[in-house]
Amino acid sequence: MTNLSRRQFIITAGVATAGSIVVHGCTSSGQSGENSSSTTPSGASPAANVTQVAQNAPKVETTKVKLGFIPLTDSAPIIIAKEKGFFAKYGMTDVEVVKQKSWPVTRDNLKLGSGGGGIDGAHILSPMPYSLTISDKVPMYILARLNLNGQAISVSNNYKEFKLGTDSKALKASADKAKADKKLIKAAITFPGGTHDLWMRYWLGAGGIDPDSDVGLEPVPPPQMVANMKVGTVDAFCVGEPWNAQLVSQKLGYTALVTGELWKDHPEKAFTMRKDWVDKNPNAAQALLMGVLEAQQWCDKPENKDEMCKIIAARKYFNVPVKDIVERAKGNIDYGDGRKQENFEAKMKFWQNNASYPYKSHDIWFLTENIRWGKLPADTKVKEIVDQVNKEDLWKKAAQALNIPAAQIPTSTSRGVETFFDGVKFDAEKPEEYLKSLKIKKA
C-alpha cells in the first residue's frame, strides 16, 4: 500500500489498522473510540434546577440538537454544558452529546446533519469549519472559540537524548539520516490542515525541517496516539490532552513543548454548527451558545477543575483515569524528562484572556497557514470566507444576553499582531508579509 493510500485509508476509516499504524478502537490503557450519547455519569453533579428555564433564555424553535465531541480536554465546555444543565437552563432540554471516533468521522457526520443520522454541530479543530465550507460545500458557522492553548508535541523516549523543546533543530540530523536510509521519522497529527498538523509543521519548519519531505506525517485519531507510540509506529505526535499526559504517566515518551510555548495563548478548538441549522433555529443557536459560554466560565474557575475532570473522565466520555487529566488542566505540567511547571501561564484557558471570543484575525492565520502548506489555493479569498463562517456577532449577542460585562466583550475583530516563539510575527492585515517571511513553505 502506498503512503498516499495508507494515509487516505487512515483518514476515512479512523478505526482500522493501515500499514503499521495502530488505530483500533480500544487499547490496553482503557481508551475508547465508540460513538455514544451522553447522560449524567455517576459521580457527576448536575445543576440543581434544570427544569426552570432562565428568564433571559430566548424562545427556542426546537429543544433538540446533536453535538459531537472528540475525547480531548478542550471538549469540556460542551460536556459540562450538558451535564451541569446549562443547555437546559436556556431552553435546550434535549441536547445529545455524541462521542466521535476521529476528526474525519466528525466531518462526515456534520456533512450528514442529524436528519441524515449525523450531527448538527461539534467541538472541532478551528480550521475544519472552513474546509467543510470550502471543500465539502457544507456551509458552517463558528459560534465560539472553545479554548486557548492546551495541546502538546510529544516524542518517544528514543529521542530523549536530544532534550527537545521549542527548538526542533536537534532533531534535524536524525531526520536527515532517517530520510537517507529511507525510513522517515513518523510524526502523527490528528487531521490534515487541522490545528495539530499546523503546530507540528510550524515547530518542524522553525527548526529547518521540511514537514512534507524530511519526515512522514501520519493522521491518527487522538485516543490512539499513545497506543501507536507504545508499539513504535510513530516517533512523535501533536495532540490535545489528556493523551500527552497519559504518554508521560505510562513512561513511553516525553513532552517537548506545550503549544502555548509555541504561540502564547493561541486559539485552538471551536464550537461549530451547520449554517442551515442556525439559520433555521436562530434562537436555539443562541441558547446553545449561552450554555457554552456559561460552561466556559464554569470550567475556568480553579475550584471547579477537579469536578470538571471527574465528569469528562467518565467511561462514556474519555474513559481514562482522572489523574491523566487533572494536573495539566490545572496548569501543572510534568514533561516527563525532569522538567516541571506549576500553574503554568501556558495552560489551557476556556474563558480568561478572551479565550471564548472567535477573533477573525485568528481564523485568517489558520487559512494563511493552509495556503502556506498548499492545502488551499494561493488565491483563496481569505477575508471573504472568514466573514462568511466566523459569526462573532452571534457570540456578542449571546454574551450580552448573559449580561457579561462590557469589558469582557472584545470590540475588535483582531487581537492584534501575534508573535511566535521564534520571533516571527503575523499581522492579519498583512498576511502576505507573513508568508514571505517564512523559509519553508509550498506557497
N, C-alpha and C positions, 0 to 999 in steps of 0.2 A: 504493500500500500504506500503511495507517495505521501510526502509531508503534507501536501495540499489536501489530498483526500482524507488523510488521517485527521487533520485539523477540522475539516468540514464535518467529518463524522462526529467528532467530539462535541462540536458546537451544536449540532442538531440533535444528537442523542442525549448527551449530558449524563447518562447513567449506564453506559456500556463500556466495555474495555476496547480501546482503539490503539493499535500498535502496542506501545509499552506503557501507556498512560492508564492509571487505575482510576475509574470513575464509577465504581459500583455504588449502589445506594446506601449501604451501611458498612461501617468499619468496626474493627475490634475495639475502637475507642468510644463506641456508642454514638457515632454520628448518624444522623438520619436524613434522608432526602425525600421522604414521601410528601405528597400533597395532602393537606388535611385542613379542615375547617376548625375554628377555634371556639372553645367555650372557656369558662373560668377554670384555670388549673388549681389543683389542690394546693393550699398554702398561699394563694394569691388573695389580695384583699380588694374586692370590687368596691366601687363607690357606694357610699351609704344609702343614697337615694337616687336611683336612676329612672324611676317611674315619673318623677316630676320634671317636666321639660322646662328649661330655663326661660325666663320672661323675654330675654333678648334673642331667643332662638328664632330663626326665620321659619316661615310656614313652608315646610318641605313638600315637594311634589311627589316624592317617594321616600319610604323609610328603608328601602333595600339597596344594597350595593355589595359587590365583591371586590376586595382589595387583596393584592398579592404581596408577599414578602419573601426575602431570602434570609436564612439564618445568619444574620450579622447584627452586631450590637446596634448599629445605626438604624435598624428597623424598629427599635424600641418605641418611638413615638406612636407608630401605627398600632402596635400590640397593646401599649399602655392605654391609648385612647379607647380601645375596645374593652380591655379588662377593668379599667378604673371607671368606666361609664361615661367618659367624656363625649363619645359619639352620641350615646343615648341622651345625654344631657341637652343636646341641641337638636333632638328630634330624630336622629338616625338610629333607630332602635333595632334594625335588622341588618347590621353590618357583619359580613363574613370576612374573616381574615384568613387567607389561604396560603399555606406554605408552597413555594415553588422549588422545583428541583435544581434549576440553574437559571442564569440570565437569558439564554435562548428560549427556555420554556416560558419565562415571564413575558418576553417579547411576543412569542406565538400566542399566548393566552390573551394578551392585550389586543392583538390583531383580531382574535375571535370575538372579544367582548363577552359579557355574561350571557347575552342572548344566544351565543353560539357555543356555550359551555366553557367560556374563558372567564376573564376578569375585566372589571371596569377601570381599575386604577391600581397603583402599586408604589411601593418603596422601590426606588430604581436608581441605577447609575445615572448621574446627571446628563451625560451626553445621549443616552438612549432615546428619550422622547424626540430628539432631533433626528436620529437615524430612522425611527419609526415614521416620522412625518415626511422626511425627505426620500428615503429609500424604499420604505414599505408602503408609502402612500396611506398611512393611517394617522391622521392629524391628532396630535396630542397637546395637552396643556401642562406646563409646570406650574403648580399652585404654591409650592413652598420648597425651600431647601430644608432637608431634614437634619443636617449636621455639618459641622466643620471638623477637620482632622480625623483621627481615629483609625487610620489604616497603617500598614507597615510593610516593609520589604524584609523578608527573612531569607536566610541562606542555610544550607546544610552545614553540619559540623565539619564536613570535609574541607570547608573553606575558612575554618576558624583562625588559622594562622595568618590570614590576610587582615584580620581585625577590621572588617569592612564597616563603614559608617556612611555619612552623607557622600563621601568621595568614593566613587567606584573604580578609580584608576588602578588600584591594587589588583583588580580582577582582570585587567586588560591582557596581561601577559599570559595568564591561564586561559583566557578566552581565545587568544590568538593561537596558542598551542593546540587547544582542542579543535579549533577550526582547521588547522593544518593536518591534524590526524583524522579529519572528517568525523569528529564526534563532538558536535557543538554542545556547549553548556546549555542546559534546558532551563528556561525561566518561565514559570507559569503565571498567567494572568487570568482574569475571570471572564472577560468578554472583549473581543477586538474593538478598539475605539472607545472603550469604557474608561472609567477613571483609573482603575488599577493598571490597565495597559498603558495609559498616559504617564502615570507616576513611574512605572518601571522603565519606560522609554526615556523619560526625562533624566532619570538617575543614570542610566547607562550612557546616554548621549553626552551628559555633562562630563563623564569620565573618559570620553573618546572612544566609546564602544558603540558601534552601529547595531541597534537592536534588530535590524532586518537582515544583516549579513554576518555579524560576528557571534551571535547567539541564536538559539532556537526558542521562539516564543510559542507557548502552548496554552490554549484555553482549557481551564479546568474549573468545575463548579466549586464555589467557596468551601462547602463542607468536606470536599475531597482533597483539599490541599495537603493536609497533614498525612493522609494515607499515602499520597504519591511521594512525599518526601521520605516517608518511612521505608518504602520499598525501593527508593533510589531512582525513580523515574523522572524526578525533577530535582534540580540543584538549588533553585531559588524560587521564591514566589512573592507576589504582591497581592494582598487581600486585606479585608477588614477583620476586625475582631469578632469572635474570640479565637480565631484559628492561629494567629501568631503566638498568642499566649499559650495555647494548647501545645504548639510545637515546642516551646520552651519548657513547659511543665513535663513533657514526655522526653525531654533532653535529646531531641532529634536535630536541633539546629538552634540558631540564634537570630535575633532581630538586628539587622544592620542599622535601620533607622525607622522611626515612626514618621509618617508623611508630613506631619506638622513641622518637622525639621527641614523638609524639602521646600515647603512653601507655608509660611506661618498662617494659620487659620484658613487653610484652603477650603473651598467648597467641596462637598462630597456627594451624598445621595440627595435625591429629590422626591417629593410627593407628586406623582403624575396621575392624570386622569385622561381618558379618551375625550377629545373635543366634543364629539356628538353627545356624550353623556352629560357633560357640563352644560352645553348649550340647551339641552332638553330639560335639565334639572338644576337651574342656577341656584335656587335656594338650598337644595340638598347639597350641592357642591360647597356652598358657603358654610353649611352646618358641619360638613366633614372637615373643612379647613379650620373652623373654630375648634373642633375637637382635637385636631392635630396640634394646633398652636398651644392649646392649654396643656396637652400632654407633653409637649416640648419643654414648657416651663416647669412642669412637674418633674420631668426626667433630669433637669439640670440642677435641681436642689440637692445638695450633699446628703441631707437627711433621708432622701428617697432612693439613693443608689443601691443599697442592699436589697430593698424590696423590688426595685426595677429588675435587678439581675436575677432574683429568685423567680420572678414571673417569666422572664424571657428564657430562662434556662430549662423550663418545663419540657417534658418529652415531646409534646406536640409542636413546640416552637423550635428550640435549638437542640434539645436532648444532649446537653453537656453539663458537667459539674459547674455549680455556681462559682467555684474558685477559679475556673478558667475565664470568667467574665469580669468579676467584680473589681479586681485590683486595677486593671487597665482602665476600666470605666471610671475609676476614681483618680486616674492620672498617675498611678503607681506602676512604673514600667521596669520590669526585670528583663533586660535584653538577652539574658542567657549566656553572656560572655564576661560577666563580672561587673558590667555597668548597671547602675540602677538610678531611677529618678523617682522622687516622691512629689505627688501633686503637681505634675509636670504641666507647664503652661501649654504645651502642645497636645494636651489630652483632647478627647472627643468633647465637643460642645454642641448642645442641642438648641440653646436659646441665647446665652450670653454672646456678646460681641456681634449681635445681629445675625446669629447663626441661621435663623429661620428665614430670613429675607432672601428672596431669589434675585440677587443682583444680576442685571442683564450683562454687565461687564464680565462676569464670571462665565456666563454661557458663551460670550464672544471668544473667551480664551479656549474653552473646550472645542469649539468649532475651528478655531485657528490652528490648534494642535492637530486636529484630524486632517486639516489641509496640509500641515507640515509633513505628516506621515503618509500622504497620498490616499487617505481614506475618504476624502471629499475633494471635488474638483477645485482648482485654484480660483475659479470664477464664481464660487458659491456666494450668493447674496446673503452674507452673514447677518448683518443688522436687520435685514428684512425678515429672515426666518426667525431670528430671536424675538423680534416684536410679535410675530405670529404665535410662537409657542410659550414664551415666558409671560405669565399673567400676574405680574406683580401688583396690578391694580386690584385683582381679586384678593390678594394677600392683604392689602391695605384695608379693603372693605371689611374683611373678617376681623382684622386687628382692631379696627375702630368699633365694631360691634361688640368686641370683648372688652372695650374700654381700656385697651393697652395705652399707657402713657405716650404722648406725642414724641417724647424723647427717644422712645424705643421703636419708632416707625421711621425708617430712613426716608429722606426727601430726594435722594439722588438715585439714578439707575446704576451708578457706578460707585464702587468702593474706593476708587482712585487708582493710582499707579501701583502695581503689585511688584514685589521684589522677591526673587527666588534665592535659594541658599548660595548659588554660585555668582550672585550679583546681577544676573540677567533681569531686565525689567520688562513689564508688559503694561502698555497703555491701551485700553480698549478703543481709544480714539485713533490709535495708530498701529493697528495690528501688523501691517506690512513691515514696519520698522522692527518689530519683534522678530518676525520671520527672517528678515535679512541678517539679524544679529546672531542667528544660530548656525553653528558649523555643520552639524549632522542633521540632514533633512532630506526629504524627497521633493518638496515643493520648490 
